[in-house]
């Protein structure tokens, strides 16, 4: 068992066989929670408290029927498309907004607590045509969101859906804006760019912010334990950048400038996890080794 105590007994996890949802599902099941995973695929092996349903989240009737049958205490919505390199932007946007609406409304109608995965892409950095300069550093939950791509836009729409659901149905809804998510084997939730050099290659994005997927799963339980009412948003990120140099140097190299309001020290991450630490009592405990200056690194993008 972990340090977070709560009374959540049954949880539906969407995208449960994906790179994030699978870790969240396993983590919750390992902590004696009944988990029902929803995805297009079912794993070959299951266990007593981890079951799977083949549900199309774009089909409102399937989602509502399934949630009504299960009657979960909470729903963790991890499902979504993010790969704009191989998937048409229209499909990404339509899939993400429709599935988020269906999942969150269905969860609210059975009075379930909701936690769902938004993204750092809401800020607009990842797919901007020109180098994206933050208004201030570190970036927090209050920083304006201004996406330039279908994925980031779908997540901003998802956040508005989440706020609406919290207001209309009076259920707790929490948005997690995750940095680039890494798994223990070094895989990312987005196709990586291999051997990226800070000196010679394009490293626009989140200035090296990242988070381990195990810490993401821990934050989900920290939200359950916090017993919120209404709507909340938390950035989910590690304490430091993964690239090596001081973060302000990375920002200046990418943007050509550093915001006038900048309060970063050393390798402190550009995405701030201060709110999650203060409100949830959550701490990222899984960190990756920071490379030496000039060393080539393998970057993922979320």
Wavefront OBJ file of the C-alpha trace (Angstrom):
o trace
v 0.000 0.000 0.000
v 1.094 3.580 -0.556
v 0.878 6.636 1.674
v -2.428 8.011 0.367
v -5.528 6.907 2.264
v -8.946 7.135 0.624
v -12.252 5.277 0.437
v -12.297 4.665 -3.329
v -13.011 0.971 -3.941
v -13.973 0.636 -7.623
v -12.393 2.610 -10.465
v -12.940 2.668 -14.209
v -9.751 3.489 -16.164
v -10.143 4.429 -19.816
v -7.298 3.772 -22.219
v -6.365 0.986 -19.825
v -4.003 -0.861 -22.175
v -2.201 2.305 -23.277
v 1.189 3.559 -22.193
v -0.264 5.633 -19.335
v -3.542 3.855 -18.570
v -1.864 0.468 -18.185
v 0.423 1.789 -15.464
v -2.419 3.580 -13.704
v -4.564 0.423 -13.839
v -1.802 -1.788 -12.444
v -0.931 0.710 -9.714
v -4.516 0.974 -8.497
v -5.073 -2.793 -8.678
v -1.853 -3.368 -6.737
v -3.293 -1.143 -4.012
v -6.388 -3.330 -3.554
v -8.750 -1.294 -5.741
v -11.208 -2.988 -8.070
v -10.272 -1.742 -11.537
v -12.323 -2.059 -14.715
v -10.181 -1.136 -17.692
v -11.765 0.198 -20.868
v -10.000 0.020 -24.215
v -10.241 -1.487 -27.697
v -7.823 -4.240 -26.691
v -7.857 -6.723 -23.833
v -4.616 -8.070 -22.381
v -4.079 -11.810 -22.519
v -3.834 -12.097 -18.739
v -6.071 -10.499 -16.120
v -6.545 -10.934 -12.398
v -9.371 -10.907 -9.902
v -9.469 -7.161 -9.250
v -8.430 -6.009 -12.743
v -10.971 -6.669 -15.489
v -11.357 -5.231 -18.979
v -14.184 -4.144 -21.258
v -13.966 -3.523 -25.006
v -15.777 -0.182 -25.277
v -15.713 2.539 -27.945
v -15.674 5.776 -25.962
v -17.050 7.628 -28.986
v -20.275 5.628 -28.610
v -22.288 7.401 -25.945
v -24.696 4.513 -25.415
v -21.899 1.995 -24.795
v -20.173 4.304 -22.335
v -23.291 5.239 -20.393
v -24.523 1.653 -20.239
v -21.154 0.375 -19.021
v -20.690 3.036 -16.344
v -24.269 2.550 -15.133
v -23.654 -1.185 -14.797
v -20.314 -0.854 -12.980
v -21.285 2.073 -10.696
v -17.654 3.078 -10.012
v -16.556 5.306 -7.168
v -14.156 7.051 -9.537
v -13.241 7.264 -13.219
v -9.706 7.938 -14.477
v -9.853 9.050 -18.111
v -6.506 8.316 -19.795
v -7.740 7.453 -23.304
v -6.918 9.686 -26.251
v -4.977 10.111 -29.468
v -1.837 12.237 -29.447
v 0.291 11.313 -32.457
v -0.084 14.151 -34.963
v 2.789 12.750 -36.992
v 0.818 9.698 -38.132
v -2.814 10.605 -37.375
v -4.833 13.331 -39.128
v -5.443 16.294 -36.868
v -9.192 16.150 -37.490
v -9.314 12.595 -36.161
v -7.228 13.507 -33.111
v -9.482 16.440 -32.252
v -12.768 14.643 -32.845
v -11.723 11.491 -31.003
v -10.385 13.304 -27.955
v -13.224 15.783 -27.480
v -16.006 13.273 -28.127
v -14.549 10.529 -25.935
v -13.788 12.984 -23.122
v -17.332 14.354 -23.170
v -18.876 10.894 -23.148
v -16.605 9.535 -20.412
v -16.870 12.530 -18.087
v -20.623 12.986 -18.406
v -21.245 9.253 -17.934
v -19.021 9.282 -14.848
v -20.830 12.282 -13.403
v -24.232 10.692 -13.981
v -23.262 7.812 -11.683
v -21.829 10.290 -9.157
v -18.235 9.142 -9.634
v -15.181 11.238 -8.839
v -13.287 12.114 -12.029
v -9.581 12.401 -12.717
v -8.512 12.876 -16.313
v -5.302 13.366 -18.270
v -4.875 16.698 -19.989
v -1.433 17.753 -21.229
v 1.335 20.309 -21.248
v 0.284 20.793 -24.895
v -2.509 23.082 -23.680
v 0.087 25.828 -23.199
v 0.921 25.785 -26.909
v 4.593 24.900 -26.805
v 4.842 21.502 -28.425
v 3.640 22.118 -31.962
v 3.960 25.887 -32.352
v 5.140 27.148 -35.727
v 7.565 29.573 -34.101
v 9.526 29.154 -30.848
v 7.028 29.473 -28.020
v 7.977 31.903 -25.255
v 6.199 31.500 -21.898
v 4.800 34.586 -20.197
v 6.777 33.706 -17.075
v 8.816 30.905 -15.529
v 8.215 28.511 -13.992
v 4.956 27.790 -15.811
v 2.112 27.072 -13.406
v -1.577 26.172 -13.619
v -2.568 29.831 -14.070
v -0.405 30.396 -17.154
v -2.555 31.157 -20.232
v -3.271 28.274 -22.612
v -2.920 29.040 -26.332
v -2.478 25.869 -28.381
v -1.694 25.973 -32.113
v -2.419 22.321 -32.910
v -5.386 19.904 -32.871
v -4.027 17.857 -29.952
v -3.456 20.801 -27.630
v -6.774 22.304 -28.698
v -8.576 19.036 -27.924
v -7.115 19.108 -24.430
v -8.196 22.710 -23.851
v -11.700 21.711 -24.979
v -11.475 18.739 -22.628
v -10.654 21.045 -19.733
v -13.725 23.131 -20.515
v -15.804 19.944 -20.627
v -14.375 18.990 -17.235
v -15.297 22.372 -15.726
v -18.804 22.148 -17.160
v -19.302 18.633 -15.777
v -18.137 19.725 -12.325
v -20.588 22.638 -12.347
v -23.581 20.829 -13.801
v -23.373 17.567 -11.877
v -21.678 18.774 -8.682
v -19.010 16.052 -8.750
v -15.275 16.501 -8.089
v -13.292 16.728 -11.328
v -9.498 16.992 -11.420
v -7.377 17.755 -14.473
v -3.769 16.535 -14.571
v -1.543 18.423 -17.006
v 1.322 16.017 -17.467
v 4.752 16.827 -18.816
v 6.389 14.355 -21.212
v 5.682 10.981 -19.626
v 8.476 8.412 -19.408
v 8.128 4.751 -18.482
v 10.821 2.882 -16.534
v 12.138 1.248 -19.711
v 12.778 4.659 -21.248
v 9.770 4.668 -23.554
v 7.659 7.776 -24.048
v 3.986 8.385 -24.632
v 4.811 9.943 -27.988
v 7.137 8.716 -30.772
v 10.610 9.926 -29.756
v 13.113 11.929 -31.685
v 16.329 9.948 -31.356
v 19.747 11.405 -30.516
v 18.680 15.004 -30.106
v 21.592 17.356 -29.457
v 21.036 20.599 -27.620
v 23.715 22.242 -29.727
v 22.464 21.365 -33.195
v 18.881 20.112 -33.231
v 15.404 21.492 -32.695
v 14.365 20.834 -29.089
v 11.371 23.126 -28.942
v 8.704 21.943 -26.576
v 8.645 21.978 -22.810
v 12.318 22.792 -22.165
v 13.047 19.262 -20.949
v 10.209 18.870 -18.439
v 9.149 15.257 -17.894
v 7.531 12.917 -15.382
v 7.757 9.198 -14.666
v 4.520 7.316 -15.301
v 4.707 5.788 -11.817
v 4.553 9.284 -10.337
v 1.535 10.001 -12.524
v -0.220 6.972 -11.029
v 0.710 8.132 -7.527
v -0.821 11.544 -8.236
v -4.114 9.888 -9.170
v -4.315 8.300 -5.717
v -3.207 11.550 -4.105
v -6.227 13.210 -5.724
v -8.518 10.498 -4.363
v -7.106 11.076 -0.884
v -7.531 14.852 -1.094
v -11.330 14.509 -1.176
v -11.966 17.547 -3.390
v -15.166 19.324 -4.204
v -15.575 21.117 -7.521
v -12.837 21.495 -10.125
v -9.035 21.494 -9.762
v -6.024 21.461 -12.105
v -2.520 20.195 -11.310
v 0.682 20.094 -13.312
v 2.337 16.678 -13.063
v 6.087 17.018 -13.608
v 9.433 16.023 -12.146
v 11.492 18.543 -10.203
v 14.221 19.029 -12.820
v 14.681 19.084 -16.575
v 15.989 15.943 -18.241
v 18.357 17.645 -20.688
v 21.238 18.610 -18.422
v 21.987 22.357 -18.668
v 20.348 24.970 -16.429
v 16.770 25.425 -17.577
v 17.174 29.147 -18.289
v 19.987 28.315 -20.727
v 17.699 25.844 -22.514
v 14.921 28.449 -22.711
v 17.253 31.115 -24.075
v 18.728 28.732 -26.643
v 15.274 27.720 -27.908
v 13.454 31.044 -27.622
v 16.282 33.520 -28.036
v 15.185 35.175 -24.822
v 14.067 34.517 -21.250
v 10.858 36.031 -19.829
v 11.364 39.080 -17.635
v 9.578 37.231 -14.854
v 11.809 34.216 -14.325
v 12.346 32.481 -11.001
v 14.209 29.295 -11.925
v 17.326 27.936 -10.287
v 19.710 25.493 -11.965
v 17.957 22.518 -13.554
v 14.583 23.304 -11.929
v 11.829 22.248 -14.353
v 10.069 24.863 -16.466
v 6.746 23.273 -15.496
v 6.089 23.818 -11.801
v 4.757 21.009 -9.590
v 4.520 23.319 -6.559
v 0.719 23.236 -6.374
v 0.594 19.436 -6.407
v 3.189 19.290 -3.645
v 1.389 21.859 -1.512
v -2.220 20.754 -1.994
v -1.885 17.011 -2.577
v 1.200 16.209 -0.539
v 2.557 14.509 -3.687
v 6.264 14.276 -4.483
v 7.853 12.886 -7.663
v 10.168 10.089 -6.539
v 11.178 8.499 -9.843
v 13.735 10.568 -11.725
v 15.867 9.834 -14.757
v 19.585 10.468 -14.866
v 20.347 13.937 -16.193
v 22.916 13.767 -19.033
v 26.221 15.529 -19.006
v 26.342 18.849 -20.924
v 26.679 18.159 -24.647
v 25.592 14.520 -24.332
v 22.980 13.444 -26.861
v 19.625 12.502 -25.378
v 16.482 10.746 -26.510
v 13.530 13.148 -26.217
v 9.865 12.217 -26.097
v 7.081 14.665 -26.805
v 3.650 14.774 -25.205
l 1 2 3 4 5 6 7 8 9 10 11 12 13 14 15 16 17 18 19 20 21 22 23 24 25 26 27 28 29 30 31 32 33 34 35 36 37 38 39 40 41 42 43 44 45 46 47 48 49 50 51 52 53 54 55 56 57 58 59 60 61 62 63 64 65 66 67 68 69 70 71 72 73 74 75 76 77 78 79 80 81 82 83 84 85 86 87 88 89 90 91 92 93 94 95 96 97 98 99 100 101 102 103 104 105 106 107 108 109 110 111 112 113 114 115 116 117 118 119 120 121 122 123 124 125 126 127 128 129 130 131 132 133 134 135 136 137 138 139 140 141 142 143 144 145 146 147 148 149 150 151 152 153 154 155 156 157 158 159 160 161 162 163 164 165 166 167 168 169 170 171 172 173 174 175 176 177 178 179 180 181 182 183 184 185 186 187 188 189 190 191 192 193 194 195 196 197 198 199 200 201 202 203 204 205 206 207 208 209 210 211 212 213 214 215 216 217 218 219 220 221 222 223 224 225 226 227 228 229 230 231 232 233 234 235 236 237 238 239 240 241 242 243 244 245 246 247 248 249 250 251 252 253 254 255 256 257 258 259 260 261 262 263 264 265 266 267 268 269 270 271 272 273 274 275 276 277 278 279 280 281 282 283 284 285 286 287 288 289 290 291 292 293 294 295 296 297 298 299 300 301 302
